[in-house]
Amino acid sequence: MDIDKSKLEFDELSEYYLNQLERNYLEKIETSGNKQYAREYYRAVLFERNPKIPKDSFFFEILTKTFLHFFRLNTNSEDAVLATFDNLYEIKERAKKELLLALELYEAESISDEEIYSIQSMVEKENHLLSLEYYELSDLLAFFLAIRKLLEKYPKDEKIELFSIDAPLEDKPRSGTQRIHDYTLVFTERQQMFALYFLMEQLGLSAARDYNKSDLARFAHLLSKQPWTKLDNSGKYKTLKNLISKKSSTQNINDLDSILGFFEALDLQKAVKMINAEIEYQQKKQ
């Protein structure tokens, strides 16, 4: 039964997210061959690197630190949220100053076109977060609190080393504009095409039935800003073709796992069910 999240109080909403995330986490472990490894992998994917939690945001970092401060001082989370929102103007002003200071550092250096694009993306993300309404921020804080509780409930096992291709790179010392790329998610061409495919299915559009694969591949090039050469050179076309024909590979399972959290964060349940079904299908064919 679908739940109207808009009618839930903050504690109820956070508990709803916690139960949803924990259930997904435990289900994935249950179907895994190496459960000890799976616990760490899905802890990282679903909790530590959940796509709904903004990364590298001045505003979100200050907002959550303020919320945790009041959460530890108050007897309930509702009061902590209200106290945080009482300080929202100061939080936003601090975030804007932090952003301006960062931009001043970049202006003093010679930077590449790629770095300019990254800076523009950073500013756009920051402005988007600063423009969120109270109910959107409350929802985000409820999700953040659920994640924090789950990270505490399922502590990290330092003995387990993750080898997956989507595991974060080691945090090495960086200088200048390179620091903007720290903890930045990098998506593969295959993951982009998988996401497009299941987004269309969510909207009731079938890539296999309703559209020409070449046209879809060209459209994907438009979205990704990559140049289009010819059909035979398009990795996007080949990925789409293999996905539609249901060719099996371990890499398919990894890519499906990687995009699943994004659809879950947006509550796109039709796509979530299809991705989980596809993962199960691919696993059976191994």
N, C-alpha and C positions, 0 to 999 in steps of 0.2 A: 504493500500500500504506500503510495506516494505521500510525503509529509509536506505540508505548507510551512516552509521554514520561516516565512514572514510573521507567523503567529507564535513562534517560540520565543521565550525569554532567553536572555544571554546564556545562563547556565544550561538551560535545556538545549539550546543550539550547539553549545560547545560539546555537551554530552552526546548529542546526535552525531556530530562530526567524529568524535572519539570512537563511538561504537562502529560507525561506518568504516573508518580507517583500520581499526583493530580487526574487524571481521574480515576485511579484504586481506590484511597482513597474514592472519592465521590460516585463511583458506589457501593462500599461495604457498605457505610453508607445508601445509598438509599434502599438497600434490607434488611436492619436490622430492627428488631422489636423495639429495644430501641436505637434510633439514637444518643442520648446524650452519652450513654455508648459506642456505636460503634465508635463515633468520637475519643474518647480517646484510645480505644483498637487499632484501625487501625493506629492512629497516632504513637503509640508505636511500632507496628509491622512493618509498612511500612517506617517510618521516623527514629525514635530514634534507633531502633534495626535492621535496614535494613542489611541483610547479606553481601551486597556488600561493606559496610563500614568496614574496618579492625578494630577489637577490640584489645585493649591492645598491640598496636605496637608502639615502640619508634620512628621508622622512620615515620610512618604515622602521629603521633601526632606532631612531629617537622615540617614535611612537611606542614600540614594543618595550623598550627599556623603561619608559615612563609608566606604561601599563603594569609591568612586572613590579615596579617600585610600589605602586599603590595596591597591587594585588597582595603583596606581602604585608602591607600595613593594615589592610581592611579585613573584616571578617567574611566578606563575600565578594564575588567577582563583579556583581552588578555595581556595587559602590566603587570598585576599582575602575570600571569603565567610565562611570560618571565623572570621577575625579580626573581621569585622563582627558576626557573631552572638555573639562573645565580649563585645561591647559593646552587645548588644541591650537589656539592662535600662536602661543609661544613655541609650540613644537614645530609648526609650519614655518615660522620666521627663522628658527634655528636651522631647519633643513635647507631653507633658501640660501642662508648665509654659507652653509657648508658647500652647497652646490656652486655658488659663485666663487668661493675660494678654489675649488677644484678646477673650474673653468679658467680661472686666472693662471693657474699653473700650466694648463695645456696651451694657452695663448702665447706663453713665453717660449714655447718649443716649436721646432719644425716637425710637423706630423704628416703622416701619409693619408691618402684618401680613405683607406680602410679605417684608420683611427678616427678620422673626422666622422665617418658614418657611425662608429661606435659611440662617440661623444653625443651625436645627435640622438641616437637611440636612448642613451642614458638620460638626456634632458627630457625627451618625450615621456619616458617611463616615470621620471620624477614628477613631471607636471600632471600626468594622469593620476598618480597616487595622491597628489596634493588636492586634486579636484573631487575626490571621492566624497559622497554624502555620508552623514552620520551612520545610517543603517548599513552602508557598504563597509565602513570602517569597523562597525560593531561585528559584522559577519566575519570580517578578516581576522579580528582579534579573537573571536570565538574559535576559529579554525587554528590560529596560532597557539592558543592555550591548549587545545586538544593535542596538537603535535608535541608541545612541551611535556605534557603529562605522559604521552606514549613513549617519548624518548627516555623519560625517567623510569617508566615501568619496564621497558625493554632496554637495559643498558648495553652499550657497545662492547663486543668481545674483541679486544685488541689482538688476540691470537689469530683471528681470521683475516686473511688478506684477500680483498676482492680483485678479481682479474677481468671483470666485464669491460667491454669497450666503452661503456657509458660511465664508468667510474671516474671521479674527478681527478685531474692531474695533481701531482704534489704541489703544494704552495711554495714556490721557489722565490727568492728575493728578486724583485723587479724594480725598475726605475722609470721615471718619466711617465709618458702616456701609456706604457705597457701595463701599468697597474689597473687600468680600466678593464682589462680582460680577465683579471682574477675571478675565479668562480663563475665565469660566463659559460652558459650551456651552449655547446656546439652540436647542431643536429646534422645527421647525415642525409644525403639525398634520398635514401631508402625510407628513412623515418618521415621525411616530408611527404613523400608520395603515399605512404601508409596513412598518414594523418588526413590527407586530402581525400583519399578513398573512403575512409570511415566517416569523415565529416559529411560527405555527399550522401552516404547511406543514412546518416542521422536525419538529413533533410528530405529523405524519401527519394533520392536520386541514385540510380544504379549505374556505376561506371561501366559495368559489363553490358547492360541492356540499353541504356539511354544515350550513350555518347560514344563517339569515335575515340579510340585510345590516343591517336596522334593529336587530336584537338585538345584532349585533356592534358597531355604532356606539354604542349605549347602553353596552355594556360598556367601550368605549374611553373614553367620558366618565367612567365610574366610575374607571378607572385614572388618568386625567389630572386628576381632581377638578374638571372643568369642568361647569357646570350644563347640564342637558338641557332644551331648550325644546320644539321640535317638529321633526319629521323634515326639513322643507324648509329649516330654518335650520342643519342640521348639516353643517358642512364635512367632518367625518369620514365621514359617510355618502356624500357625493358623491365624496370621494377613494377610498373603498373601491369604489364602483360603477365609477368610471373605471378603477381598477386591474384589477378583475375583467374588464371589457370590453376591456382592453388598448388603451385610447386612447393614442396616442403624443404626446409633447411633449418638448422639450428639458429642461423643468423635471423631468419624470419621471427622466431620466437623471441629473441633478444630485442628486435626492433619493435615488436608488438608490445612487449613488456615496457619498453621505454616510452611509448606514446600513451599507454593506458592511463597513467596518472593525470595527464592533461585533460582527457575526456571526463575522468571522474571528478576532477576539480570543478569543471563546468556543469556537472550533473547531467551529462548527455547520455542518459541511460540506455537508449537504443544502441548507440555506438559502443558503449561499455560492454553490453551483453554480446555484441557481435565480435568484439576484439577478444573477449574471454573465450568465446566459442571457437574462434580461429586459433587461439593459442592451444586449446585442448585438441583441436583437429591436427595441428602441426605436431604436437607431442606424440599423438598416437601413430603418426606416420614415420616417426624416427625409428 
